[in-house]
Amino acid sequence: MGADGERIAKETFNEKVGVVGGISIIGTTGIVTPMSVEAIIETIKCELDVASGEKKEVICLTPGKIGEKHFLKKYPSIPVILMSNFAHEAFDHAKRKGFDRIYVAGHPAKLCKILMGYYNTHSKNSPMATDWLADRLELTDKFNTVEEILTSVDIDLSFIAEELAQKIEKDYGFAHVSVIFYDMNGRMKGERL
């Protein structure tokens, strides 16, 4: 395969399902774009199935690209699976596939929603975490976003990471959950390893 084909292959979903160095016949571009909630959830499950089939002992679940990008800089050998807004489905399937130790990494704007009681973090199903986090940090200023809190105040969210890890362990029966919070620029803002 030429250099252009190898470059295009890197932009596809293929490596996550075991097709490396080329493009499979899953479509004209090889890029899978789920178009429904069901398809997204099935994609998450498929990635977990692959990681389990490859006998991976630990995985990282993240709501999006921020967590994926910055987690892989430090832990390039651990598979990262984007769970989008579907934390419940991701945690539930990971546990059913036999994973006892997981990482959860990403921006606290999404991940704090789980501590607020929302395992579906989509904005239509859960409120913003800004006021909740400001209250937990005993901040009196008004903030528009969680990112604004992270960049305006010198804080360590490790105690929130600890609470989140314990909640996921309790709710899903994992032996150990590690949590890492990143801001939009990839600065670590708290962790429980």
ZADO-1210 file (C-alpha; in nm, 4 decimals, padded with zeros to 6 digits):
<atoms>
<atom x="00.0000" y="00.0000" z="00.0000" code="MET" pos="1"/>
<atom x="00.1334" y="00.3445" z="-00.0824" code="GLY" pos="2"/>
<atom x="00.2132" y="00.6162" z="00.1681" code="ALA" pos="3"/>
<atom x="-00.1195" y="00.7871" z="00.0989" code="ASP" pos="4"/>
<atom x="-00.3095" y="00.4662" z="00.1733" code="GLY" pos="5"/>
<atom x="-00.1227" y="00.4201" z="00.5005" code="GLU" pos="6"/>
<atom x="-00.2013" y="00.7808" z="00.5961" code="ARG" pos="7"/>
<atom x="-00.5702" y="00.7338" z="00.5148" code="ILE" pos="8"/>
<atom x="-00.5755" y="00.4065" z="00.7095" code="ALA" pos="9"/>
<atom x="-00.4609" y="00.5945" z="01.0221" code="LYS" pos="10"/>
<atom x="-00.7755" y="00.8099" z="01.0001" code="GLU" pos="11"/>
<atom x="-01.0084" y="00.5108" z="01.0027" code="THR" pos="12"/>
<atom x="-01.1573" y="00.2898" z="01.2695" code="PHE" pos="13"/>
<atom x="-00.9749" y="-00.0136" z="01.1287" code="ASN" pos="14"/>
<atom x="-00.6842" y="-00.0377" z="01.3759" code="GLU" pos="15"/>
<atom x="-00.9311" y="-00.0509" z="01.6637" code="LYS" pos="16"/>
<atom x="-01.0866" y="-00.3634" z="01.5149" code="VAL" pos="17"/>
<atom x="-00.7584" y="-00.5294" z="01.4164" code="GLY" pos="18"/>
<atom x="-00.7046" y="-00.4106" z="01.0567" code="VAL" pos="19"/>
<atom x="-00.3557" y="-00.2569" z="01.0618" code="VAL" pos="20"/>
<atom x="-00.1648" y="-00.0903" z="00.7780" code="GLY" pos="21"/>
<atom x="-00.4465" y="-00.0877" z="00.5272" code="GLY" pos="22"/>
<atom x="-00.8089" y="-00.0182" z="00.4551" code="ILE" pos="23"/>
<atom x="-01.0732" y="-00.2855" z="00.4933" code="SER" pos="24"/>
<atom x="-01.3838" y="-00.3126" z="00.2796" code="ILE" pos="25"/>
<atom x="-01.6139" y="-00.1590" z="00.5401" code="ILE" pos="26"/>
<atom x="-01.6956" y="00.1286" z="00.3105" code="GLY" pos="27"/>
<atom x="-01.5562" y="00.3537" z="00.0435" code="THR" pos="28"/>
<atom x="-01.3454" y="00.5576" z="00.2857" code="THR" pos="29"/>
<atom x="-01.2899" y="00.3062" z="00.5652" code="GLY" pos="30"/>
<atom x="-01.4105" y="00.5673" z="00.8130" code="ILE" pos="31"/>
<atom x="-01.6920" y="00.4541" z="01.0392" code="VAL" pos="32"/>
<atom x="-01.9240" y="00.7330" z="01.1516" code="THR" pos="33"/>
<atom x="-02.2026" y="00.5985" z="01.3721" code="PRO" pos="34"/>
<atom x="-02.5307" y="00.7676" z="01.2847" code="MET" pos="35"/>
<atom x="-02.7516" y="00.6616" z="01.5740" code="SER" pos="36"/>
<atom x="-02.7333" y="00.6203" z="01.9495" code="VAL" pos="37"/>
<atom x="-02.7575" y="00.2453" z="01.9040" code="GLU" pos="38"/>
<atom x="-02.4690" y="00.2465" z="01.6562" code="ALA" pos="39"/>
<atom x="-02.2500" y="00.4510" z="01.8895" code="ILE" pos="40"/>
<atom x="-02.3206" y="00.2153" z="02.1798" code="ILE" pos="41"/>
<atom x="-02.2512" y="-00.0888" z="01.9612" code="GLU" pos="42"/>
<atom x="-01.9226" y="00.0724" z="01.8510" code="THR" pos="43"/>
<atom x="-01.8193" y="00.1178" z="02.2153" code="ILE" pos="44"/>
<atom x="-01.9070" y="-00.2447" z="02.2880" code="LYS" pos="45"/>
<atom x="-01.7166" y="-00.3604" z="01.9805" code="CYS" pos="46"/>
<atom x="-01.4026" y="-00.1800" z="02.0942" code="GLU" pos="47"/>
<atom x="-01.4359" y="-00.3342" z="02.4404" code="LEU" pos="48"/>
<atom x="-01.4840" y="-00.6759" z="02.2805" code="ASP" pos="49"/>
<atom x="-01.1640" y="-00.6282" z="02.0779" code="VAL" pos="50"/>
<atom x="-00.9645" y="-00.5177" z="02.3847" code="ALA" pos="51"/>
<atom x="-01.0965" y="-00.8190" z="02.5750" code="SER" pos="52"/>
<atom x="-01.0187" y="-01.0519" z="02.2839" code="GLY" pos="53"/>
<atom x="-00.6650" y="-00.9152" z="02.2751" code="GLU" pos="54"/>
<atom x="-00.6350" y="-01.0049" z="02.6466" code="LYS" pos="55"/>
<atom x="-00.5746" y="-00.6457" z="02.7539" code="LYS" pos="56"/>
<atom x="-00.5675" y="-00.6279" z="03.1330" code="GLU" pos="57"/>
<atom x="-00.6488" y="-00.2589" z="03.1628" code="VAL" pos="58"/>
<atom x="-00.8268" y="-00.0047" z="02.9432" code="ILE" pos="59"/>
<atom x="-00.9067" y="00.3644" z="02.9518" code="CYS" pos="60"/>
<atom x="-01.2586" y="00.4952" z="02.8972" code="LEU" pos="61"/>
<atom x="-01.2936" y="00.8598" z="02.8058" code="THR" pos="62"/>
<atom x="-01.5814" y="01.0788" z="02.6933" code="PRO" pos="63"/>
<atom x="-01.3844" y="01.2369" z="02.4101" code="GLY" pos="64"/>
<atom x="-01.0722" y="01.3452" z="02.2289" code="LYS" pos="65"/>
<atom x="-00.9274" y="01.5541" z="02.5156" code="ILE" pos="66"/>
<atom x="-00.8978" y="01.2501" z="02.7387" code="GLY" pos="67"/>
<atom x="-00.7784" y="01.0282" z="02.4554" code="GLU" pos="68"/>
<atom x="-00.5076" y="01.2661" z="02.3358" code="LYS" pos="69"/>
<atom x="-00.3576" y="01.3503" z="02.6721" code="HIS" pos="70"/>
<atom x="-00.3898" y="01.0045" z="02.8283" code="PHE" pos="71"/>
<atom x="-00.2052" y="00.8434" z="02.5354" code="LEU" pos="72"/>
<atom x="00.0879" y="01.0816" z="02.5802" code="LYS" pos="73"/>
<atom x="00.1592" y="00.9230" z="02.9185" code="LYS" pos="74"/>
<atom x="00.0172" y="00.5730" z="02.8663" code="TYR" pos="75"/>
<atom x="00.0598" y="00.4867" z="02.4966" code="PRO" pos="76"/>
<atom x="00.0272" y="00.1104" z="02.5470" code="SER" pos="77"/>
<atom x="-00.3154" y="00.1205" z="02.7160" code="ILE" pos="78"/>
<atom x="-00.6148" y="00.0998" z="02.4789" code="PRO" pos="79"/>
<atom x="-00.8350" y="00.4098" z="02.4924" code="VAL" pos="80"/>
<atom x="-01.2032" y="00.3720" z="02.4148" code="ILE" pos="81"/>
<atom x="-01.4234" y="00.6751" z="02.3545" code="LEU" pos="82"/>
<atom x="-01.7457" y="00.6246" z="02.5472" code="MET" pos="83"/>
<atom x="-01.8981" y="00.9561" z="02.4361" code="SER" pos="84"/>
<atom x="-02.1989" y="01.0317" z="02.6587" code="ASN" pos="85"/>
<atom x="-02.2668" y="00.6649" z="02.7321" code="PHE" pos="86"/>
<atom x="-02.0777" y="00.6024" z="03.0538" code="ALA" pos="87"/>
<atom x="-02.3283" y="00.3487" z="03.1867" code="HIS" pos="88"/>
<atom x="-02.3154" y="00.1324" z="02.8756" code="GLU" pos="89"/>
<atom x="-01.9342" y="00.1535" z="02.8639" code="ALA" pos="90"/>
<atom x="-01.8796" y="00.0675" z="03.2314" code="PHE" pos="91"/>
<atom x="-02.1414" y="-00.2064" z="03.2272" code="ASP" pos="92"/>
<atom x="-01.9996" y="-00.3764" z="02.9173" code="HIS" pos="93"/>
<atom x="-01.6392" y="-00.3373" z="03.0383" code="ALA" pos="94"/>
<atom x="-01.7289" y="-00.5156" z="03.3599" code="LYS" pos="95"/>
<atom x="-01.9169" y="-00.7892" z="03.1713" code="ARG" pos="96"/>
<atom x="-01.6096" y="-00.8407" z="02.9488" code="LYS" pos="97"/>
<atom x="-01.4018" y="-00.9094" z="03.2592" code="GLY" pos="98"/>
<atom x="-01.2148" y="-00.5841" z="03.3083" code="PHE" pos="99"/>
<atom x="-01.1479" y="-00.5305" z="03.6788" code="ASP" pos="100"/>
<atom x="-00.9125" y="-00.2349" z="03.6468" code="ARG" pos="101"/>
<atom x="-00.9888" y="00.0661" z="03.4298" code="ILE" pos="102"/>
<atom x="-00.8783" y="00.4235" z="03.3808" code="TYR" pos="103"/>
<atom x="-01.1309" y="00.7008" z="03.3289" code="VAL" pos="104"/>
<atom x="-00.9723" y="01.0125" z="03.1816" code="ALA" pos="105"/>
<atom x="-01.1041" y="01.3371" z="03.0434" code="GLY" pos="106"/>
<atom x="-01.2359" y="01.6831" z="03.1102" code="HIS" pos="107"/>
<atom x="-01.4192" y="01.7280" z="03.4413" code="PRO" pos="108"/>
<atom x="-01.7074" y="01.9063" z="03.2646" code="ALA" pos="109"/>
<atom x="-01.8233" y="01.5643" z="03.1433" code="LYS" pos="110"/>
<atom x="-01.6881" y="01.3377" z="03.4146" code="LEU" pos="111"/>
<atom x="-01.8284" y="01.5361" z="03.7083" code="CYS" pos="112"/>
<atom x="-02.1758" y="01.4721" z="03.5697" code="LYS" pos="113"/>
<atom x="-02.1313" y="01.1087" z="03.6748" code="ILE" pos="114"/>
<atom x="-02.0776" y="01.2217" z="04.0347" code="LEU" pos="115"/>
<atom x="-02.3901" y="01.4328" z="03.9969" code="MET" pos="116"/>
<atom x="-02.5792" y="01.1090" z="03.9250" code="GLY" pos="117"/>
<atom x="-02.5902" y="01.1140" z="03.5441" code="TYR" pos="118"/>
<atom x="-02.4360" y="00.8178" z="03.3632" code="TYR" pos="119"/>
<atom x="-02.5695" y="00.9593" z="03.0358" code="ASN" pos="120"/>
<atom x="-02.3792" y="01.2860" z="03.0134" code="THR" pos="121"/>
<atom x="-02.5494" y="01.4305" z="02.7046" code="HIS" pos="122"/>
<atom x="-02.6697" y="01.7870" z="02.7631" code="SER" pos="123"/>
<atom x="-03.0316" y="01.6887" z="02.7022" code="LYS" pos="124"/>
<atom x="-03.0070" y="01.4295" z="02.9829" code="ASN" pos="125"/>
<atom x="-02.7908" y="01.6126" z="03.2358" code="SER" pos="126"/>
<atom x="-02.7241" y="01.9693" z="03.3497" code="PRO" pos="127"/>
<atom x="-02.3904" y="02.1445" z="03.3138" code="MET" pos="128"/>
<atom x="-02.1441" y="02.0659" z="03.5928" code="ALA" pos="129"/>
<atom x="-02.0257" y="02.4260" z="03.6330" code="THR" pos="130"/>
<atom x="-02.2375" y="02.5299" z="03.9313" code="ASP" pos="131"/>
<atom x="-02.2008" y="02.1900" z="04.0963" code="TRP" pos="132"/>
<atom x="-01.8210" y="02.2063" z="04.0760" code="LEU" pos="133"/>
<atom x="-01.8099" y="02.5698" z="04.1926" code="ALA" pos="134"/>
<atom x="-02.0208" y="02.4722" z="04.4948" code="ASP" pos="135"/>
<atom x="-01.7966" y="02.1733" z="04.5741" code="ARG" pos="136"/>
<atom x="-01.4918" y="02.4006" z="04.5566" code="LEU" pos="137"/>
<atom x="-01.6699" y="02.6644" z="04.7683" code="GLU" pos="138"/>
<atom x="-01.6142" y="02.9303" z="04.5019" code="LEU" pos="139"/>
<atom x="-01.8270" y="03.2418" z="04.5267" code="THR" pos="140"/>
<atom x="-01.7563" y="03.3876" z="04.1819" code="ASP" pos="141"/>
<atom x="-01.9900" y="03.3093" z="03.8925" code="LYS" pos="142"/>
<atom x="-01.8420" y="03.0925" z="03.6154" code="PHE" pos="143"/>
<atom x="-01.9810" y="03.0156" z="03.2700" code="ASN" pos="144"/>
<atom x="-01.8018" y="02.6849" z="03.2164" code="THR" pos="145"/>
<atom x="-01.5989" y="02.4245" z="03.4030" code="VAL" pos="146"/>
<atom x="-01.3012" y="02.5204" z="03.1848" code="GLU" pos="147"/>
<atom x="-01.3316" y="02.8766" z="03.3137" code="GLU" pos="148"/>
<atom x="-01.3036" y="02.7416" z="03.6687" code="ILE" pos="149"/>
<atom x="-01.0002" y="02.5334" z="03.5737" code="LEU" pos="150"/>
<atom x="-00.8183" y="02.8276" z="03.4164" code="THR" pos="151"/>
<atom x="-00.9222" y="03.0941" z="03.6698" code="SER" pos="152"/>
<atom x="-00.8530" y="02.9139" z="03.9946" code="VAL" pos="153"/>
<atom x="-00.5456" y="02.7169" z="04.0986" code="ASP" pos="154"/>
<atom x="-00.7112" y="02.3949" z="04.2101" code="ILE" pos="155"/>
<atom x="-00.6369" y="02.0271" z="04.2536" code="ASP" pos="156"/>
<atom x="-00.9392" y="01.8116" z="04.1798" code="LEU" pos="157"/>
<atom x="-00.7820" y="01.4932" z="04.3188" code="SER" pos="158"/>
<atom x="-01.0453" y="01.4683" z="04.5920" code="PHE" pos="159"/>
<atom x="-01.3169" y="01.4773" z="04.3232" code="ILE" pos="160"/>
<atom x="-01.1247" y="01.2148" z="04.1216" code="ALA" pos="161"/>
<atom x="-01.1183" y="00.9967" z="04.4342" code="GLU" pos="162"/>
<atom x="-01.4941" y="01.0325" z="04.4819" code="GLU" pos="163"/>
<atom x="-01.5610" y="00.9545" z="04.1160" code="LEU" pos="164"/>
<atom x="-01.3395" y="00.6453" z="04.1244" code="ALA" pos="165"/>
<atom x="-01.5128" y="00.5173" z="04.4372" code="GLN" pos="166"/>
<atom x="-01.8585" y="00.5764" z="04.2866" code="LYS" pos="167"/>
<atom x="-01.7767" y="00.3831" z="03.9681" code="ILE" pos="168"/>
<atom x="-01.6154" y="00.1008" z="04.1695" code="GLU" pos="169"/>
<atom x="-01.9237" y="00.0745" z="04.3915" code="LYS" pos="170"/>
<atom x="-02.1811" y="00.1040" z="04.1122" code="ASP" pos="171"/>
<atom x="-02.0141" y="-00.1433" z="03.8709" code="TYR" pos="172"/>
<atom x="-01.7978" y="-00.3671" z="04.0900" code="GLY" pos="173"/>
<atom x="-01.4568" y="-00.2816" z="03.9445" code="PHE" pos="174"/>
<atom x="-01.1612" y="-00.3763" z="04.1665" code="ALA" pos="175"/>
<atom x="-00.9881" y="-00.0461" z="04.0922" code="HIS" pos="176"/>
<atom x="-01.0713" y="00.2662" z="03.8936" code="VAL" pos="177"/>
<atom x="-00.8086" y="00.5305" z="03.8223" code="SER" pos="178"/>
<atom x="-00.9345" y="00.8784" z="03.7283" code="VAL" pos="179"/>
<atom x="-00.7396" y="01.1565" z="03.5589" code="ILE" pos="180"/>
<atom x="-00.8827" y="01.5027" z="03.4895" code="PHE" pos="181"/>
<atom x="-00.7378" y="01.7200" z="03.2113" code="TYR" pos="182"/>
<atom x="-00.8207" y="02.0751" z="03.1118" code="ASP" pos="183"/>
<atom x="-00.8579" y="02.1685" z="02.7436" code="MET" pos="184"/>
<atom x="-00.4823" y="02.2274" z="02.7131" code="ASN" pos="185"/>
<atom x="-00.3920" y="01.8890" z="02.8573" code="GLY" pos="186"/>
<atom x="-00.2850" y="02.0079" z="03.1997" code="ARG" pos="187"/>
<atom x="-00.3600" y="01.7449" z="03.4618" code="MET" pos="188"/>
<atom x="-00.6043" y="01.8964" z="03.7115" code="LYS" pos="189"/>
<atom x="-00.6435" y="01.6039" z="03.9516" code="GLY" pos="190"/>
<atom x="-00.6029" y="01.2299" z="03.9650" code="GLU" pos="191"/>
<atom x="-00.6628" y="00.9153" z="04.1574" code="ARG" pos="192"/>
<atom x="-00.4283" y="00.6436" z="04.0367" code="LEU" pos="193"/>
</atoms>
